[in-house]
Amino acid sequence: VQLQASGGGLVQAGGSLRLSCVTSGRTSSGYVMGWFRQAPGKEREFLAAISWSGQTTKYTNSVAVKGRLTISRDNADNTFYLQMDSLKPEDTTAYYCAAETRSGFACYYLPDYYDVWGQGTLVTVSS
């Protein structure tokens, strides 16, 4: 599977963005799709994960973002989304989508668990 992330950009604080992750190539109903973000000099941070079918979702417990994220998928074209609401300047960073192709939801919150990554899409939130 290959992943292409997009949807980042400049938004004012309090606004919303929807990030997209287009999948292509070989896929499987057992894949888990995740969204992460990473600020310079920091570890990659788990945000949300969703099963390939879209029936199971998991979210970070981080108080910094909890309640402001919605992960979803479009069944028609195998595209995954991360809706982010009430954006804050501290949300400014690069966001990544990833696929876990081997073991399901066993460790969905660990970036090392994912074996396919898309390129990052930059989100900038102005105050």
RAHU-V895568 format. One record per residue. N is the residue number from 0. RES is the residue in one letter. PHI is phi as a letter, one per 20 degrees, with the letter a starting at -180 (* if undefined). PSI is psi in radians with two decimals (999 if undefined). NEAR is the number of other ideal C-beta (glycine too) atoms within 10 Angstrom. Layout:
{{N;RES;PHI;PSI;NEAR} {N;RES;PHI;PSI;NEAR}}
This chain:
{{0;V;*;2.51;16} {1;Q;d;2.60;12} {2;L;c;2.44;20} {3;Q;c;1.93;14} {4;A;e;2.56;22} {5;S;b;3.09;15} {6;G;o;-0.15;16} {7;G;f;2.97;17} {8;G;r;-2.90;12} {9;L;e;2.25;12} {10;V;b;2.63;17} {11;Q;f;2.67;10} {12;A;g;2.40;14} {13;G;n;-0.23;11} {14;G;e;-3.04;13} {15;S;c;2.71;12} {16;L;b;2.62;20} {17;R;c;2.01;13} {18;L;e;2.52;23} {19;S;d;2.60;17} {20;C;c;1.84;26} {21;V;e;2.25;16} {22;T;d;2.59;22} {23;S;b;2.91;11} {24;G;n;-2.74;8} {25;R;f;2.29;9} {26;T;c;2.93;14} {27;S;b;2.59;10} {28;S;f;-0.21;7} {29;G;e;-0.08;13} {30;Y;f;2.62;20} {31;V;d;2.33;23} {32;M;d;2.37;28} {33;G;c;2.74;26} {34;W;c;2.37;26} {35;F;c;2.90;23} {36;R;c;2.74;23} {37;Q;b;2.10;15} {38;A;e;2.68;13} {39;P;g;2.28;6} {40;G;m;0.06;5} {41;K;d;2.86;9} {42;E;f;2.73;9} {43;R;f;2.33;17} {44;E;d;2.21;19} {45;F;f;2.42;23} {46;L;d;-0.93;25} {47;A;a;2.73;24} {48;A;b;2.70;24} {49;I;b;2.50;24} {50;S;f;2.82;18} {51;W;g;-0.62;22} {52;S;f;-0.34;11} {53;G;n;0.01;14} {54;Q;e;-0.42;8} {55;T;d;2.28;13} {56;T;c;2.60;15} {57;K;c;2.53;17} {58;Y;c;2.71;19} {59;T;f;2.66;18} {60;N;e;0.05;9} {61;S;f;2.21;11} {62;V;f;-0.31;7} {63;A;f;-0.50;10} {64;V;c;-0.17;20} {65;K;g;2.34;11} {66;G;n;-0.11;9} {67;R;d;0.06;16} {68;L;d;2.52;17} {69;T;c;2.10;15} {70;I;d;2.48;22} {71;S;b;3.07;14} {72;R;b;2.73;20} {73;D;d;1.97;12} {74;N;f;-0.43;9} {75;A;f;-0.64;6} {76;D;c;0.32;9} {77;N;l;0.75;16} {78;T;d;2.40;17} {79;F;d;2.59;26} {80;Y;c;2.67;19} {81;L;c;1.91;26} {82;Q;e;2.24;15} {83;M;c;2.16;25} {84;D;d;2.87;13} {85;S;l;0.85;12} {86;L;f;2.56;21} {87;K;c;2.72;14} {88;P;g;-0.56;11} {89;E;f;-0.10;12} {90;D;e;-0.08;20} {91;T;f;2.05;18} {92;T;r;-3.08;18} {93;A;e;2.43;17} {94;Y;d;2.45;24} {95;Y;c;2.47;24} {96;C;d;2.69;30} {97;A;b;2.75;23} {98;A;c;2.35;23} {99;E;d;2.03;22} {100;T;d;0.06;17} {101;R;c;-0.64;13} {102;S;c;0.28;12} {103;G;m;-2.49;14} {104;F;e;0.30;14} {105;A;g;-0.80;10} {106;C;c;0.94;14} {107;Y;f;-0.37;21} {108;Y;e;-0.07;17} {109;L;e;2.10;12} {110;P;f;-0.58;16} {111;D;f;-0.28;7} {112;Y;f;-0.38;18} {113;Y;e;2.39;24} {114;D;d;-0.09;12} {115;V;c;2.30;16} {116;W;c;2.50;16} {117;G;e;2.98;22} {118;Q;f;2.76;11} {119;G;f;2.72;16} {120;T;c;2.25;21} {121;L;e;2.27;11} {122;V;d;2.23;20} {123;T;c;2.15;14} {124;V;d;2.08;20} {125;S;e;2.58;11} {126;S;e;999;9}}
